[in-house]
Amino acid sequence: MTFINKQGYWISENGWRMCDTAELDYTPVPGTSFKLGVRKGAPNIILKAAIARLHREVEPMITSQIGCYTGTNSMPNSNHNSASAFDYNWDKHPYQEWGTWGANRSKVDRIVADFRGILEFGGNWTSPRDEMHFELHFAEGHAGTEQLATDLRNGLWGIWAPGQAPEPGTPSTPIPDGYLQIGSEGDQVRKLQVGMNKVFPNYRAMPLDEDGIFGPMTAAAVTEFQQRSLIGADGIVGPETKARLATYGIVLDGASAPTSPPAVPPAFVYPSTDEMTKQLWEQAFGPQAKGWPGLFGTLADGSRGKYPVEAVADLHENAGL
């Protein structure tokens, strides 16, 4: 292995050691004859699998516009410098331009979602927007990254070994009727995005593209909403999530706007000072202890006499402390 300090950095932005060309694997992208240098090990397996799926399911690659490794980069700690990222058809998806995937964006989102959070897509960023860019999300040594690479080697999606390939343009798992999740499209998704941008502008994934395409950023916003609402957090908008969203005015099909304010939990009522003192006394001397009124004494109106600090002093004195 050849790991180096490159442009002042030993590690790239995503946590992989900087390398030179001796660390690259030039085997072809599966299903093609195109040889691309990608970092050996899990990055080579995962990133070339992503390229293979984009090529097969979304948009044929232009081999002169696919790149991974850079010897130097305008961003010194770039993930290209560690060969753990790639750019895809860069003339068709220029840096800082939005919507370059057009109707194919939902297919890209489905592929990214299939990679278990391990593949990050620059099209989900707001600054900078980089729809040509894909990279490994986790740092070197991440167990999930290694497991995905192992599964791919063993035939996941039929890319590196015989296995079941996903159907082009279809979600990996069916979407139940009325549910919204990655791969969903249409007016209901757009209504969700518009509503969440308005009501929850400070969520980490905000602002959402109001494009009617349920991608990873919309899923992230839904997950944060579910976590904050103390309901199951899976990034999928089902009946329970719809009902909870409706309380914020985001009313989707299958849910109804509330007709009355939500019930307010009863406020905690502190016990009286006498009651708290009695409880402390009984905890100290047992539930049948009867001496606490005598300890404190009473005034003419029947209220207690001594303050707790005075009573405690009496206890100490009587105990010889």
Secondary structure, DSSP 8 states (H G I E B T S, - for coil): --B--BTTBSB-TTS-B-B-GGGEE--B-TTS--B--EETTHHHHHHHHHHHHIIIII----GGGEE---SS-SSTT-GGGGT-EEEESTTTS-TT-S-TTGGGHHHHHHHHHHTTT-EEEGGG-SSS--TTEEEE-S-TT-HHHHHHHHHHHTTGGGSSSS-----TTS-SS---TT-B-TT-BSHHHHHHHHHHHHH-TTSTT-S---SSB--HHHHHHHHHHHHHTTS--SS-B-HHHHHHHHTTT---TT----SS------------HHHHHHHHHHHHH-TT---HHHHH-B-TTS-B-S-HHHHHHHHHHHTT-
